[in-house]
Amino acid sequence: MTGAQPSPSARQAELLELAYRYAVQRGRTDITLRPIAAAIGSSPRVLFYLFGSKDGLIRALLGRARADEIAMLAELRADDWPAGAGLAEAGQRIWSWLSDPARRPLLRLWLDGYSRSLTEPDGPWSGFAQATVADWLSLLAKVQPAARRDSPEGLAERTLLLAVLRGALLDLLSTGDEARTGAAVRLQLAALTAS
């Protein structure tokens, strides 16, 4: 994901929002212009003109998905954290957000973009996974005490929590088993609280 893009026109913004809803419903970013154009009441020609290419549209969709993720992170940052809140509290709030059944379509889209950025690193998904990891680690760092945050152990704790949350999310999306995945997350959060 590269630098700042020019502001979209009203029509481009409208079509991006419609295309984003379509992609979220499908849970995939591997789209072709003709079906998506038909689904959103446009034409492949218009989408090509507005986004430059299919890859340009995919990049715009991933940017829109990342905007939703960043908005959620901002929401968590804006919350009044209880005194002494740390990684365990943040992990619980994040898991509550991730495990909400209403967010499953969005998270499937996120997962598709994330995995494609790993398997097709030179494609339109380039850098998506890396940027996502950086976003989450940054949020988790903010809830750690400064002395812990700036230590190798603090980074390792954030990384472990992120890995547990991401792994539990993958299992939840695969199986729908909220009880098992939630129990695993709670076990990790209890270990963080005890340390």
C-alpha positions in Angstrom: 0.0 0.0 0.0 1.7 3.1 -1.1 1.5 6.9 -0.4 -1.5 9.2 -0.5 -3.9 9.1 -3.4 -5.8 12.0 -4.8 -9.3 12.6 -3.3 -11.9 10.5 -5.2 -14.7 12.1 -7.1 -18.2 11.8 -5.7 -19.0 9.1 -8.2 -15.8 7.2 -7.5 -16.5 7.4 -3.8 -20.1 6.2 -4.3 -19.0 3.2 -6.5 -16.2 2.3 -4.1 -18.7 2.1 -1.3 -21.0 -0.1 -3.4 -18.1 -2.3 -4.5 -16.9 -2.5 -0.9 -20.3 -3.7 0.3 -20.3 -6.3 -2.5 -16.8 -7.5 -1.6 -17.7 -7.7 2.1 -20.7 -9.8 1.3 -18.6 -12.1 -0.7 -15.7 -12.0 1.7 -13.2 -11.9 -1.2 -11.0 -9.4 -3.0 -10.4 -11.4 -6.1 -13.0 -9.7 -8.2 -13.5 -9.1 -11.9 -14.8 -5.9 -13.3 -17.8 -7.3 -15.2 -19.6 -9.0 -12.3 -18.9 -6.3 -9.8 -20.0 -3.6 -12.3 -23.3 -5.5 -12.9 -23.8 -5.9 -9.1 -23.4 -2.3 -8.3 -25.2 -0.8 -11.3 -22.2 0.4 -13.3 -20.1 -0.8 -16.2 -16.6 -2.2 -16.5 -15.6 0.8 -18.6 -16.7 3.2 -15.8 -14.8 1.2 -13.1 -11.7 1.1 -15.3 -11.9 4.8 -15.9 -12.4 5.7 -12.2 -9.9 3.2 -10.8 -7.4 2.8 -13.6 -7.5 -1.0 -13.6 -8.9 -4.0 -11.8 -5.8 -3.8 -9.5 -6.6 -0.2 -8.8 -10.1 -1.1 -7.7 -8.7 -3.9 -5.5 -6.2 -1.5 -3.9 -9.1 0.9 -3.3 -11.2 -1.9 -1.7 -8.3 -2.9 0.6 -7.8 0.8 1.5 -11.5 1.0 2.4 -11.2 -2.2 4.5 -8.2 -0.9 6.3 -10.1 2.4 7.0 -12.7 0.3 8.8 -10.0 -1.5 10.8 -8.3 1.8 11.7 -11.6 3.3 12.7 -12.1 0.4 15.1 -8.6 0.9 16.5 -9.3 4.6 17.0 -12.5 3.6 18.8 -10.5 1.4 21.2 -7.9 4.1 21.7 -10.6 6.7 22.4 -12.2 4.5 25.1 -11.4 5.5 28.7 -9.2 2.7 29.8 -9.6 1.7 33.5 -6.7 2.5 35.7 -4.1 -0.2 35.3 -5.6 -1.5 32.1 -3.0 -3.3 30.0 -2.7 -6.0 27.3 -5.3 -8.2 29.0 -8.0 -5.5 28.9 -7.1 -4.5 25.4 -7.1 -8.2 24.3 -10.6 -8.7 25.8 -12.0 -5.6 24.0 -10.4 -6.5 20.7 -11.7 -10.1 21.0 -15.2 -8.9 21.7 -15.0 -6.8 18.5 -13.5 -9.6 16.4 -15.9 -12.3 17.6 -19.0 -10.3 17.0 -21.0 -12.4 14.4 -22.0 -9.2 12.6 -18.4 -8.6 11.7 -17.7 -12.0 10.1 -18.2 -10.9 6.5 -15.8 -7.9 7.0 -13.2 -10.2 8.7 -13.4 -12.7 5.8 -12.6 -9.9 3.4 -9.8 -8.8 5.7 -8.5 -12.3 5.8 -8.6 -12.7 2.0 -6.6 -9.4 1.6 -4.2 -10.4 4.3 -3.4 -13.9 2.9 -3.2 -12.6 -0.7 -0.6 -10.0 0.4 1.5 -12.9 1.6 1.0 -15.2 -1.4 1.0 -12.4 -4.1 3.4 -9.8 -2.6 3.7 -7.9 -5.9 0.0 -7.7 -6.6 -2.5 -5.0 -5.5 -2.5 -6.6 -2.0 1.2 -5.6 -1.5 1.9 -4.5 2.0 -1.6 -5.1 3.4 -0.6 -7.7 5.9 2.5 -5.9 7.1 0.5 -2.6 7.6 -2.2 -4.5 9.5 0.4 -6.0 11.9 1.9 -2.6 12.5 -1.5 -1.1 13.2 -2.4 -3.7 15.8 1.1 -3.7 17.5 0.8 0.0 17.8 -2.5 -0.2 19.5 -1.3 -2.8 21.9 1.9 -0.8 22.7 -0.3 2.1 23.9 -1.8 0.1 26.7 1.5 -1.2 28.1 3.3 0.7 30.8 6.1 2.8 29.2 8.9 0.7 30.8 7.4 -2.5 29.5 6.4 -1.2 26.1 10.0 -0.2 25.3 11.5 -3.6 26.2 12.1 -6.7 24.1 9.7 -8.5 26.5 7.0 -5.9 25.9 7.3 -6.4 22.2 7.2 -10.2 22.6 4.0 -9.9 24.8 2.3 -7.8 22.2 3.3 -10.1 19.4 2.1 -13.2 21.4 -1.3 -11.6 22.1 -1.7 -10.5 18.4 -0.8 -14.1 17.3 -3.3 -15.6 19.7 -6.1 -13.2 18.6 -5.3 -13.8 14.9 -5.1 -17.5 15.3 -8.4 -17.6 17.3 -10.0 -15.5 14.7 -8.9 -17.8 11.9 -10.4 -20.8 13.9 -13.6 -18.9 14.6 -14.0 -17.9 10.9 -13.3 -21.6 9.9 -15.6 -23.3 12.4 -17.9 -20.8 14.0 -16.9 -22.3 17.4 -17.2 -19.2 19.6 -17.0 -21.2 22.9 -13.7 -23.0 22.1 -11.9 -20.0 20.5 -13.2 -17.6 23.2 -11.9 -20.0 25.9 -8.5 -20.0 24.3 -8.3 -16.2 24.2 -9.5 -16.0 27.8 -6.7 -18.5 28.9 -4.1 -16.3 27.2 -5.5 -13.1 28.7 -5.4 -14.7 32.2 -1.8 -15.6 31.6 -1.1 -12.0 30.7 -2.9 -10.8 33.9 -0.9 -13.2 36.0 2.5 -12.1 34.6 
